[in-house]
Amino acid sequence: MSNSPGSQAMMGAMQKMQQSMIAQPMTGDIDHDFASMMRKHHRGAVDMARAELQNGRDPEFQKMARKIITDQEKEIRQLDRWLARHPGKPPQS
């Protein structure tokens, strides 16, 4: 793997997202689990887009990264609102 700052930032964002998703327990409520996992997935996308903005050079990808940040943060807020109204229940044994 490359040791460039951009590659390191991208790998760090992906690892953080993966660890966060793996650590999230499933509740048994598919809607809640979907919202919770998508929130983490979207946060990972935002982190990767920020790595592109900080390290990338392609104007098309810079534009795409800005759009991803805007769109994903909007969806994260939607997921947060839904999760606030629907607190998760502990998994059933």
ROSE-4610 file (N, C-alpha, C; in Angstrom, 1 decimal, always signed):
// ROSE-4610
residu = [M/M/M/S/S/S/N/N/N/S/S/S/P/P/P/G/G/G/S/S/S/Q/Q/Q/A/A/A/M/M/M/M/M/M/G/G/G/A/A/A/M/M/M/Q/Q/Q/K/K/K/M/M/M/Q/Q/Q/Q/Q/Q/S/S/S/M/M/M/I/I/I/A/A/A/Q/Q/Q/P/P/P/M/M/M/T/T/T/G/G/G/D/D/D/I/I/I/D/D/D/H/H/H/D/D/D/F/F/F/A/A/A/S/S/S/M/M/M/M/M/M/R/R/R/K/K/K/H/H/H/H/H/H/R/R/R/G/G/G/A/A/A/V/V/V/D/D/D/M/M/M/A/A/A/R/R/R/A/A/A/E/E/E/L/L/L/Q/Q/Q/N/N/N/G/G/G/R/R/R/D/D/D/P/P/P/E/E/E/F/F/F/Q/Q/Q/K/K/K/M/M/M/A/A/A/R/R/R/K/K/K/I/I/I/I/I/I/T/T/T/D/D/D/Q/Q/Q/E/E/E/K/K/K/E/E/E/I/I/I/R/R/R/Q/Q/Q/L/L/L/D/D/D/R/R/R/W/W/W/L/L/L/A/A/A/R/R/R/H/H/H/P/P/P/G/G/G/K/K/K/P/P/P/P/P/P/Q/Q/Q/S/S/S]
num = [1/1/1/2/2/2/3/3/3/4/4/4/5/5/5/6/6/6/7/7/7/8/8/8/9/9/9/10/10/10/11/11/11/12/12/12/13/13/13/14/14/14/15/15/15/16/16/16/17/17/17/18/18/18/19/19/19/20/20/20/21/21/21/22/22/22/23/23/23/24/24/24/25/25/25/26/26/26/27/27/27/28/28/28/29/29/29/30/30/30/31/31/31/32/32/32/33/33/33/34/34/34/35/35/35/36/36/36/37/37/37/38/38/38/39/39/39/40/40/40/41/41/41/42/42/42/43/43/43/44/44/44/45/45/45/46/46/46/47/47/47/48/48/48/49/49/49/50/50/50/51/51/51/52/52/52/53/53/53/54/54/54/55/55/55/56/56/56/57/57/57/58/58/58/59/59/59/60/60/60/61/61/61/62/62/62/63/63/63/64/64/64/65/65/65/66/66/66/67/67/67/68/68/68/69/69/69/70/70/70/71/71/71/72/72/72/73/73/73/74/74/74/75/75/75/76/76/76/77/77/77/78/78/78/79/79/79/80/80/80/81/81/81/82/82/82/83/83/83/84/84/84/85/85/85/86/86/86/87/87/87/88/88/88/89/89/89/90/90/90/91/91/91/92/92/92/93/93/93]
x = [+0.8/+0.0/+0.9/+0.4/+1.1/+1.1/+2.2/+2.3/+2.0/+1.5/+1.2/+0.1/+0.1/-0.9/-2.3/-2.6/-3.9/-4.3/-3.4/-3.8/-4.0/-3.1/-3.3/-4.6/-5.0/-6.2/-7.4/-7.4/-8.5/-8.6/-7.5/-7.5/-7.9/-7.5/-8.0/-9.5/-10.0/-11.5/-12.2/-11.7/-12.4/-12.3/-11.2/-11.0/-11.9/-12.0/-12.8/-14.3/-14.7/-16.1/-16.4/-15.5/-15.6/-15.7/-14.8/-14.7/-16.0/-16.5/-17.7/-18.9/-19.0/-20.1/-20.1/-18.9/-18.8/-19.1/-18.8/-19.0/-20.5/-21.3/-22.7/-23.5/-24.1/-24.9/-26.2/-26.7/-28.0/-29.1/-30.2/-31.3/-32.4/-32.4/-33.5/-34.6/-34.5/-35.4/-34.7/-35.1/-34.4/-34.4/-35.5/-35.5/-34.4/-34.4/-33.4/-32.0/-31.8/-30.4/-30.0/-30.9/-30.6/-30.2/-31.0/-30.7/-29.4/-29.1/-27.9/-26.6/-26.8/-25.6/-25.4/-26.5/-26.4/-25.8/-26.1/-25.5/-24.0/-23.5/-22.1/-21.4/-22.1/-21.7/-21.6/-22.6/-22.5/-21.4/-21.2/-20.1/-18.8/-18.6/-17.4/-17.2/-18.4/-18.3/-17.9/-18.4/-18.0/-16.5/-16.0/-14.6/-13.7/-14.1/-13.4/-13.4/-14.6/-14.7/-13.7/-13.6/-12.7/-11.3/-11.0/-9.6/-9.3/-10.3/-10.2/-9.9/-10.7/-10.6/-9.2/-8.7/-7.4/-6.2/-6.4/-5.2/-5.4/-6.6/-6.8/-6.5/-6.4/-6.0/-7.0/-7.8/-8.7/-9.9/-10.2/-11.3/-12.6/-12.8/-14.1/-14.3/-13.3/-13.4/-13.6/-12.9/-13.1/-14.5/-15.1/-16.5/-17.4/-17.1/-17.9/-17.8/-16.6/-16.4/-17.2/-17.2/-18.1/-19.5/-20.0/-21.4/-21.7/-20.8/-21.0/-21.1/-20.2/-20.3/-21.7/-22.1/-23.4/-24.5/-24.6/-25.7/-25.7/-24.5/-24.4/-24.7/-24.2/-24.5/-26.0/-26.7/-28.1/-28.8/-28.4/-29.0/-28.6/-27.4/-27.1/-28.0/-28.4/-29.3/-30.7/-31.1/-32.4/-32.4/-31.3/-31.2/-31.1/-30.4/-30.4/-31.8/-32.5/-33.9/-34.7/-34.6/-35.4/-35.0/-33.7/-33.1/-33.6/-33.6/-34.1/-35.5/-36.3/-37.7/-38.0/-37.0/-37.1/-35.9/-35.8/-34.6/-34.6/-33.4/-33.2/-33.5/-34.0/-34.2/-33.0/-32.7/-31.6/-32.0/-31.0/-31.3/-32.0/-32.9/-33.6/-32.7/-32.7/-31.9/-32.7]
y = [-1.2/+0.0/+1.2/+2.3/+3.5/+4.2/+4.9/+5.6/+7.1/+7.5/+8.9/+9.3/+10.6/+11.2/+10.9/+11.0/+10.8/+9.3/+8.4/+7.0/+6.6/+7.2/+6.9/+7.5/+8.7/+9.3/+8.4/+8.0/+7.2/+5.9/+5.2/+3.9/+4.1/+5.2/+5.5/+5.7/+6.4/+6.7/+5.3/+4.5/+3.2/+2.3/+2.3/+1.4/+1.9/+3.2/+3.8/+3.4/+3.5/+3.2/+1.7/+0.9/-0.6/-1.0/-0.5/-0.8/-0.3/+0.9/+1.4/+0.6/+0.1/-0.7/-2.1/-2.7/-4.0/-3.9/-2.8/-2.7/-2.4/-2.0/-1.7/-2.9/-3.2/-4.4/-4.2/-5.3/-5.3/-5.4/-4.7/-4.7/-5.7/-6.2/-7.1/-6.3/-5.0/-4.1/-3.7/-4.2/-3.9/-2.4/-1.7/-0.3/+0.4/+0.1/+0.7/+0.4/-0.9/-1.4/-0.7/-0.6/+0.0/+1.5/+2.2/+3.6/+3.8/+2.9/+3.0/+2.7/+1.7/+1.3/+2.3/+2.8/+3.8/+5.1/+5.4/+6.6/+6.5/+5.3/+5.0/+5.0/+4.4/+4.3/+5.7/+6.5/+7.9/+8.7/+8.5/+9.2/+8.8/+7.5/+7.1/+7.7/+7.9/+8.5/+10.0/+10.6/+12.0/+12.1/+11.2/+11.2/+10.9/+10.0/+9.7/+10.9/+11.6/+12.8/+13.9/+14.0/+15.1/+14.7/+13.4/+13.0/+13.4/+13.2/+13.7/+15.2/+15.9/+17.4/+17.8/+17.2/+17.6/+17.1/+16.0/+15.4/+15.2/+15.3/+15.1/+16.3/+16.0/+17.1/+17.2/+16.2/+16.2/+17.1/+18.1/+19.1/+18.4/+17.4/+16.7/+15.9/+15.3/+14.6/+15.5/+16.7/+17.7/+18.1/+18.4/+18.8/+17.6/+16.4/+15.3/+15.1/+15.3/+15.2/+16.2/+17.4/+18.5/+18.1/+17.6/+17.1/+16.0/+15.0/+13.9/+14.4/+15.3/+15.8/+16.5/+17.3/+18.0/+17.0/+16.1/+15.1/+14.1/+13.6/+12.6/+13.3/+14.5/+15.1/+15.4/+15.7/+15.9/+14.6/+13.5/+12.2/+11.8/+12.1/+11.8/+12.5/+13.8/+14.5/+13.9/+13.4/+12.7/+11.4/+10.6/+9.4/+9.7/+10.8/+11.2/+11.5/+12.2/+12.6/+11.3/+10.4/+9.2/+8.4/+8.2/+7.5/+8.1/+9.4/+10.1/+9.8/+9.6/+9.2/+7.8/+6.9/+5.5/+4.9/+5.1/+4.5/+3.0/+2.5/+1.0/+0.2/-1.0/-1.9/-2.9/-3.4/-4.4/-5.6/-6.3/-7.5/-8.5/-9.3/-10.3/-11.6/-12.3/-13.5/-14.7]
z = [+0.0/+0.0/+0.0/-0.6/-0.7/+0.7/+0.9/+2.2/+2.0/+0.8/+0.5/+1.5/+1.9/+2.8/+2.3/+1.1/+0.6/+0.7/+0.4/+0.6/+2.0/+2.9/+4.3/+4.9/+4.4/+4.9/+4.4/+3.1/+2.6/+3.4/+3.6/+4.3/+5.8/+6.4/+7.8/+7.8/+6.9/+6.8/+6.6/+5.8/+5.5/+6.8/+7.4/+8.6/+9.7/+9.9/+10.9/+10.7/+9.5/+9.1/+9.4/+8.9/+9.1/+10.6/+11.4/+12.8/+13.5/+13.1/+13.7/+13.3/+12.1/+11.7/+12.4/+12.5/+13.1/+14.6/+15.2/+16.7/+17.0/+16.0/+16.3/+16.4/+17.6/+17.8/+17.0/+16.5/+15.8/+16.8/+16.6/+17.6/+17.2/+16.0/+15.6/+14.9/+15.0/+14.3/+13.0/+11.8/+10.6/+10.3/+10.6/+10.3/+11.1/+12.4/+13.3/+12.8/+12.6/+12.2/+10.9/+9.9/+8.6/+8.9/+9.6/+9.9/+10.6/+11.6/+12.3/+11.4/+10.6/+9.7/+8.6/+8.1/+7.0/+7.5/+8.7/+9.3/+9.4/+9.8/+9.9/+8.5/+7.5/+6.2/+5.5/+5.8/+5.2/+5.9/+7.2/+7.8/+7.2/+6.9/+6.2/+4.8/+4.1/+2.8/+2.9/+4.0/+4.2/+4.5/+5.3/+5.7/+4.5/+3.6/+2.4/+1.4/+1.3/+0.5/+1.0/+2.3/+2.9/+2.6/+2.6/+2.2/+0.8/-0.1/-1.5/-1.6/-0.9/-0.9/-0.4/+0.6/+1.1/+0.3/-0.4/-1.1/-2.6/-3.1/-4.5/-5.4/-6.7/-7.6/-8.8/-9.0/-10.1/-9.8/-10.6/-10.4/-10.4/-11.2/-11.3/-10.0/-9.4/-8.2/-7.0/-7.1/-6.0/-5.9/-7.1/-7.2/-6.6/-7.0/-6.6/-5.1/-4.5/-3.1/-2.3/-2.8/-2.2/-2.2/-3.3/-3.4/-2.5/-2.4/-1.5/-0.1/+0.3/+1.7/+2.0/+1.1/+1.2/+1.3/+0.4/+0.3/+1.5/+1.8/+2.9/+4.2/+4.4/+5.7/+5.9/+4.8/+4.8/+5.2/+4.6/+4.9/+6.3/+6.8/+8.2/+9.2/+8.9/+9.7/+9.7/+8.5/+8.4/+9.2/+9.1/+9.9/+11.4/+11.8/+13.2/+13.7/+13.0/+13.4/+13.6/+12.6/+12.7/+13.9/+14.1/+15.3/+16.6/+16.7/+17.9/+18.2/+17.2/+17.4/+17.6/+17.3/+17.4/+18.1/+19.4/+20.0/+19.9/+19.8/+19.6/+20.8/+20.6/+21.7/+21.8/+22.9/+23.0/+22.2/+21.7/+20.9/+21.8/+21.1/+21.8/+21.8/+22.9/+23.0/+22.5]
